[in-house]
């Protein structure tokens, strides 16, 4: 274990380490789109919450970094038929 790695803290071994990311989603502009994106993301182990901002075209995902990874979230979005990309600065 690397003691400098913030995910390997001994006193949080049994606790979740939550991270929130925003992923841009092209075409996410209706209630059906939001449902189509949210359901598969919520099925990923470790995902705690998914909210979509239709006007801005992104989803915000809160997840436990020990159980889910950003790459898995991106892949789930791609599998729904939407494009996933990091938000521009």
C-alpha positions in Angstrom: 0.0 0.0 0.0 1.2 3.5 -0.8 0.7 5.7 2.3 0.5 8.7 0.0 -2.6 7.3 -1.8 -5.6 9.0 -0.3 -7.7 5.9 -1.1 -5.6 3.7 1.1 -6.3 5.4 4.5 -6.3 2.8 7.2 -8.9 4.6 9.4 -11.5 4.7 6.5 -11.1 1.1 5.4 -14.8 0.3 6.0 -16.1 3.7 4.9 -17.1 4.8 1.4 -15.0 7.4 -0.4 -17.4 9.4 -2.4 -16.5 11.3 -5.5 -18.8 13.5 -7.6 -18.0 13.9 -11.3 -19.8 15.6 -14.2 -19.9 14.0 -17.6 -21.1 15.9 -20.7 -23.8 14.0 -22.6 -24.8 15.0 -26.1 -28.5 14.7 -26.8 -29.6 14.5 -23.2 -32.5 17.0 -23.5 -35.8 15.3 -22.5 -37.3 13.4 -19.6 -37.0 10.0 -21.4 -33.3 10.8 -22.1 -32.7 11.4 -18.4 -34.3 8.1 -17.5 -32.4 6.3 -20.2 -29.1 7.6 -18.8 -29.9 7.4 -15.1 -31.1 3.8 -14.8 -28.0 2.0 -16.2 -25.7 4.3 -14.1 -27.6 3.5 -10.9 -27.2 -0.2 -11.5 -23.4 0.1 -11.3 -22.1 -1.1 -7.9 -21.0 1.9 -5.9 -23.0 4.6 -7.7 -25.0 6.5 -5.1 -26.7 9.2 -7.1 -27.2 10.4 -10.7 -28.7 13.7 -11.6 -29.0 15.1 -15.1 -29.0 18.7 -16.2 -30.8 18.7 -19.5 -30.2 22.4 -20.2 -26.5 22.2 -19.7 -26.2 18.7 -21.2 -24.4 16.8 -18.5 -25.0 14.2 -15.7 -23.6 14.5 -12.2 -22.7 11.1 -10.7 -21.8 10.5 -7.1 -20.0 7.2 -6.5 -17.8 5.3 -4.2 -14.3 5.3 -5.8 -13.5 1.9 -4.2 -16.4 0.2 -6.0 -16.9 2.1 -9.2 -14.5 3.9 -11.7 -15.0 6.8 -14.0 -14.3 4.6 -17.0 -17.2 2.3 -16.0 -19.5 5.3 -15.8 -18.4 6.6 -19.3 -18.9 3.1 -20.7 -22.4 2.9 -19.3 -23.3 6.2 -20.9 -21.9 5.1 -24.3 -23.9 1.8 -24.0 -27.1 3.9 -23.8 -26.2 5.5 -27.2 -25.1 8.9 -25.8 -21.7 10.4 -26.2 -19.7 10.9 -23.0 -16.9 13.4 -22.6 -15.3 15.5 -19.9 -16.8 18.9 -19.4 -14.8 21.8 -20.9 -13.1 23.9 -18.2 
